[in-house]
């Protein structure tokens, strides 16, 4: 052995460098969320993978940007400010995620509702 390598074999140096390099790539340094556009239907819902997610009723008929992460679906208004956030349901299980504050119902109906 010579120089600054110490008592390490080439195999040990390779394994150490490989571990260091793979640690840098463990998590991407940028956002990997999917971004798409959806039109709000007449019921105030947007569809994604056969599931429906509510948005404020004032947005009915609008085309809005939607960001989908591993666990959440986030809807943005035309000014790109967040207007709704929902837990993401698995694909193919027709579920409805509705927030009472997104509906046109009166306050007493919303107060007793389970959504």
Phi and psi in degrees as GROMACS dihedral restraints (atoms count N, CA, C in turn):
[ dihedral_restraints ]
;  ai    aj    ak    al  type     phi  dphi    fc
    3     4     5     6     1  -140.4    20    10
    4     5     6     7     1   161.1    20    10
    6     7     8     9     1    63.6    20    10
    7     8     9    10     1  -138.9    20    10
    9    10    11    12     1   -90.4    20    10
   10    11    12    13     1     6.4    20    10
   12    13    14    15     1   -77.5    20    10
   13    14    15    16     1   -15.5    20    10
   15    16    17    18     1    68.2    20    10
   16    17    18    19     1  -141.2    20    10
   18    19    20    21     1  -100.1    20    10
   19    20    21    22     1    22.1    20    10
   21    22    23    24     1   -89.4    20    10
   22    23    24    25     1   141.5    20    10
   24    25    26    27     1   -83.0    20    10
   25    26    27    28     1   161.2    20    10
   27    28    29    30     1   -56.5    20    10
   28    29    30    31     1   -34.4    20    10
   30    31    32    33     1   -64.4    20    10
   31    32    33    34     1   -41.6    20    10
   33    34    35    36     1   -65.0    20    10
   34    35    36    37     1   -41.6    20    10
   36    37    38    39     1   -63.3    20    10
   37    38    39    40     1   -40.6    20    10
   39    40    41    42     1   -62.2    20    10
   40    41    42    43     1   -46.4    20    10
   42    43    44    45     1   -62.9    20    10
   43    44    45    46     1   -42.4    20    10
   45    46    47    48     1   -65.1    20    10
   46    47    48    49     1   -44.8    20    10
   48    49    50    51     1   -64.9    20    10
   49    50    51    52     1   -39.0    20    10
   51    52    53    54     1   -64.2    20    10
   52    53    54    55     1   -42.6    20    10
   54    55    56    57     1   -62.9    20    10
   55    56    57    58     1   -41.4    20    10
   57    58    59    60     1   -65.4    20    10
   58    59    60    61     1   -43.3    20    10
   60    61    62    63     1   -67.2    20    10
   61    62    63    64     1   -41.2    20    10
   63    64    65    66     1   -69.9    20    10
   64    65    66    67     1   -28.0    20    10
   66    67    68    69     1   -65.3    20    10
   67    68    69    70     1   -33.6    20    10
   69    70    71    72     1   -66.9    20    10
   70    71    72    73     1   -28.4    20    10
   72    73    74    75     1   -99.2    20    10
   73    74    75    76     1     7.7    20    10
   75    76    77    78     1   -63.2    20    10
   76    77    78    79     1   -36.5    20    10
   78    79    80    81     1  -133.3    20    10
   79    80    81    82     1   126.7    20    10
   81    82    83    84     1   -63.9    20    10
   82    83    84    85     1   143.2    20    10
   84    85    86    87     1   -81.1    20    10
   85    86    87    88     1    12.9    20    10
   87    88    89    90     1  -138.6    20    10
   88    89    90    91     1   166.2    20    10
   90    91    92    93     1   -75.5    20    10
   91    92    93    94     1   126.1    20    10
   93    94    95    96     1  -106.7    20    10
   94    95    96    97     1    12.4    20    10
   96    97    98    99     1   -67.1    20    10
   97    98    99   100     1   148.2    20    10
   99   100   101   102     1   -82.6    20    10
  100   101   102   103     1   136.3    20    10
  102   103   104   105     1  -120.3    20    10
  103   104   105   106     1   129.2    20    10
  105   106   107   108     1  -145.4    20    10
  106   107   108   109     1   175.6    20    10
  108   109   110   111     1  -118.9    20    10
  109   110   111   112     1   139.6    20    10
  111   112   113   114     1  -135.7    20    10
  112   113   114   115     1   146.1    20    10
  114   115   116   117     1   -94.1    20    10
  115   116   117   118     1   134.4    20    10
  117   118   119   120     1   -75.6    20    10
  118   119   120   121     1   125.8    20    10
  120   121   122   123     1   -77.3    20    10
  121   122   123   124     1   174.6    20    10
  123   124   125   126     1   -62.0    20    10
  124   125   126   127     1   -16.6    20    10
  126   127   128   129     1   -92.9    20    10
  127   128   129   130     1     1.5    20    10
  129   130   131   132     1    81.3    20    10
  130   131   132   133     1    28.7    20    10
  132   133   134   135     1  -121.7    20    10
  133   134   135   136     1   153.2    20    10
  135   136   137   138     1  -118.8    20    10
  136   137   138   139     1   148.0    20    10
  138   139   140   141     1  -102.3    20    10
  139   140   141   142     1   139.4    20    10
  141   142   143   144     1  -149.4    20    10
  142   143   144   145     1   120.2    20    10
  144   145   146   147     1    50.4    20    10
  145   146   147   148     1    50.0    20    10
  147   148   149   150     1    65.6    20    10
  148   149   150   151     1    15.3    20    10
  150   151   152   153     1  -115.9    20    10
  151   152   153   154     1   158.5    20    10
  153   154   155   156     1  -122.7    20    10
  154   155   156   157     1   137.3    20    10
  156   157   158   159     1  -128.2    20    10
  157   158   159   160     1   134.4    20    10
  159   160   161   162     1   -81.3    20    10
  160   161   162   163     1   151.1    20    10
  162   163   164   165     1  -134.2    20    10
  163   164   165   166     1   163.5    20    10
  165   166   167   168     1   -54.8    20    10
  166   167   168   169     1   137.6    20    10
  168   169   170   171     1   -59.7    20    10
  169   170   171   172     1   -23.8    20    10
  171   172   173   174     1   -64.9    20    10
  172   173   174   175     1   -14.8    20    10
  174   175   176   177     1   -95.9    20    10
  175   176   177   178     1     6.6    20    10
  177   178   179   180     1   -54.9    20    10
  178   179   180   181     1   131.1    20    10
  180   181   182   183     1    87.8    20    10
  181   182   183   184     1    -8.9    20    10
  183   184   185   186     1   -86.9    20    10
  184   185   186   187     1   149.2    20    10
  186   187   188   189     1   -92.2    20    10
  187   188   189   190     1   117.3    20    10
  189   190   191   192     1  -122.7    20    10
  190   191   192   193     1   146.6    20    10
  192   193   194   195     1   -74.1    20    10
  193   194   195   196     1   139.4    20    10
  195   196   197   198     1  -128.1    20    10
  196   197   198   199     1   132.5    20    10
  198   199   200   201     1  -112.8    20    10
  199   200   201   202     1   126.9    20    10
  201   202   203   204     1  -115.5    20    10
  202   203   204   205     1   117.3    20    10
  204   205   206   207     1  -101.1    20    10
  205   206   207   208     1  -171.8    20    10
  207   208   209   210     1   -64.0    20    10
  208   209   210   211     1   -31.2    20    10
  210   211   212   213     1  -122.7    20    10
  211   212   213   214     1   -12.6    20    10
  213   214   215   216     1  -135.2    20    10
  214   215   216   217     1   156.4    20    10
  216   217   218   219     1  -119.3    20    10
  217   218   219   220     1   121.8    20    10
  219   220   221   222     1  -118.9    20    10
  220   221   222   223     1   128.2    20    10
  222   223   224   225     1  -107.3    20    10
  223   224   225   226     1   136.3    20    10
  225   226   227   228     1  -116.3    20    10
  226   227   228   229     1   150.2    20    10
  228   229   230   231     1   -80.1    20    10
  229   230   231   232     1   176.8    20    10
  231   232   233   234     1   -58.8    20    10
  232   233   234   235     1   -25.5    20    10
  234   235   236   237     1   -88.0    20    10
  235   236   237   238     1     8.9    20    10
  237   238   239   240     1    61.5    20    10
  238   239   240   241     1    33.8    20    10
  240   241   242   243     1  -103.8    20    10
  241   242   243   244     1   142.4    20    10
  243   244   245   246     1   -64.0    20    10
  244   245   246   247     1   130.9    20    10
  246   247   248   249     1  -119.3    20    10
  247   248   249   250     1   -17.2    20    10
  249   250   251   252     1  -157.2    20    10
  250   251   252   253     1   146.9    20    10
  252   253   254   255     1  -141.5    20    10
  253   254   255   256     1   130.0    20    10
  255   256   257   258     1  -135.3    20    10
  256   257   258   259     1   151.5    20    10
  258   259   260   261     1   -67.2    20    10
  259   260   261   262     1   138.1    20    10
  261   262   263   264     1   -80.9    20    10
  262   263   264   265     1   126.4    20    10
  264   265   266   267     1   -88.1    20    10
  265   266   267   268     1   152.0    20    10
  267   268   269   270     1   -63.5    20    10
  268   269   270   271     1   148.7    20    10
  270   271   272   273     1   -64.6    20    10
  271   272   273   274     1   144.5    20    10
  273   274   275   276     1    82.4    20    10
  274   275   276   277     1    -1.4    20    10
  276   277   278   279     1  -109.3    20    10
  277   278   279   280     1    90.9    20    10
  279   280   281   282     1   -56.5    20    10
  280   281   282   283     1   100.5    20    10
  282   283   284   285     1  -119.8    20    10
  283   284   285   286     1   160.0    20    10
  285   286   287   288     1  -125.5    20    10
  286   287   288   289     1   122.8    20    10
  288   289   290   291     1  -108.8    20    10
  289   290   291   292     1   107.3    20    10
  291   292   293   294     1  -125.1    20    10
  292   293   294   295     1   129.3    20    10
  294   295   296   297     1   -99.2    20    10
  295   296   297   298     1   133.2    20    10
  297   298   299   300     1   -58.6    20    10
  298   299   300   301     1   -34.8    20    10
  300   301   302   303     1   -66.6    20    10
  301   302   303   304     1   -12.2    20    10
  303   304   305   306     1   -88.8    20    10
  304   305   306   307     1    -9.5    20    10
  306   307   308   309     1   -95.7    20    10
  307   308   309   310     1   169.9    20    10
  309   310   311   312     1   -94.6    20    10
  310   311   312   313     1     7.9    20    10
  312   313   314   315     1   -66.9    20    10
  313   314   315   316     1   158.9    20    10
  315   316   317   318     1   -76.9    20    10
  316   317   318   319     1   166.5    20    10
  318   319   320   321     1   -61.6    20    10
  319   320   321   322     1   -36.4    20    10
  321   322   323   324     1   -69.1    20    10
  322   323   324   325     1   -38.1    20    10
  324   325   326   327     1   -65.6    20    10
  325   326   327   328     1   -43.3    20    10
  327   328   329   330     1   -66.5    20    10
  328   329   330   331     1   -35.2    20    10
  330   331   332   333     1   -62.6    20    10
  331   332   333   334     1   -35.8    20    10
  333   334   335   336     1   -94.3    20    10
  334   335   336   337     1    -6.5    20    10
  336   337   338   339     1   -77.0    20    10
  337   338   339   340     1   155.7    20    10
  339   340   341   342     1   -94.7    20    10
  340   341   342   343     1     8.2    20    10
